[in-house]
Amino acid sequence: MKIVRLSLVTKLGHIFLAVFAINYVQAADFYVAQNGQSPNHPYTTWMKAASNIQDAVNAAGTNDTVWVGSGRYTVPTNSVNHVGTNVVYINKPIILRSSNGAPDSTVIDGEGNNRGIAVVHTVSTSNRFVINGFTVSNCYATNHGGGITFAAHLTDSAWTGEVYNCIISDNTVAWGTNSGTHSEEYGARGGGIGVNRTIAGFGVIISNCIIRANRALSLSAPAYTGSGGGFYLRGAGQRLIISCTIESNISDSGGGGTVAKNATMQNCIFRNNNATSLETGGGGLYLNTGIHVLQNCLFYNNASAYRGGGIFEVYGKIEIYNSTVASNRAAADGGSAIGLRFVNQGAGLRMANAIIYSNANDNFYMDLSTNSFFTNSCLSSTNGLLGTGNLTNNPVFTDCARNNYRPSRGSPCINSGITRFWTGGGYDLDNRSRVDHFSGMIDMGCYEYNPRGLMFKVR
């Protein structure tokens, strides 16, 4: 049977919808439950559902769906060891989905000793691995991906890892050994979610998730570092993170998350994350090489013991549009909002319609940032960088002390933005239209001004 698949593709902040036809065999459904049913292989009805997720995953084939009923799922007797014991081990393209779509009621619990989900692919393919609607919590792993790991074989060509509507919380990854070997020679990577090695094709999509209170720890190996308390994404392909809240994570670098190579983040909140290393930074986010695009994002109350309390970019290019970076802290060399280190003329910072204000000390730390340019942004200081239409006035947040960074009446940021590809037909972080229907203008920052007393959502 031939069907048409729709896929998201991004490039330099643009989102396109790619439509292509594929030959597809009708997929089958498999079931997991904890309702006192009588499990019976191959688990193709609720009455015969498996009692643990691994049994149903083993029975499923490529592109099948495993439906998981409400309950708490721990390591089964037939667990698979991949750099530690895993509650679920997936080695084929499948969809793993909670039956009711409510992550609070369908929990994968590592009991403090085991990884939640390991996706390990060893055959070239163009298919998808989907995880949808779970809480993955209380998990532990060495080296990579405390809660979830996507680990591709080096010969893989093209596949996509997708995580939707999940709560990834209270997981830990630590540098160490499993059966005498290190799977990640550089340290501990990705307390909540870790993506390791090459993933070609699209890459990774993380959407509508809460990534909270995860840890990437160096522990007894001071020469190695933990990176990406909330998530660590490395390898080929694009990374798209949409409508996620990343909060209260901790690591040596990239307290909220670390990305190596290209990524686009839209409608995300990074708050209360912490980077503890005195040699690297990125309390909220650590970005390394590639091109990174931030749209409609909010960074606040993140802290770094070094540079880049909100964001630290190394050796790459960062584009920030209609985002707000406020109330962040960095202990060394300024850069409480954004710290940047570049090694070539092509790298730099591009910023438009952004608010960078009310951070603990100097907003920026720049190292050889000769190719940076600001447009129509509100900054406590431009630090002498090139740009047009920028403001240094107070943005007049509604209530900075209570973390409400919406513009209030009299804010100079109202109607001061410019319309570009990232605003046409778009919405702000409250899901309100970017373009004001009365003035035809847009505002700076991640929120549009709400002059008529309309309700806004709380995230």
Summary of the structure (lengths in Angstrom):
residues: 459
radius of gyration: 22.2
end to end distance: 41.9
largest distance: 70.7
contacts: 1857
relative contact order: 0.07
helix: 3%
strand: 42%
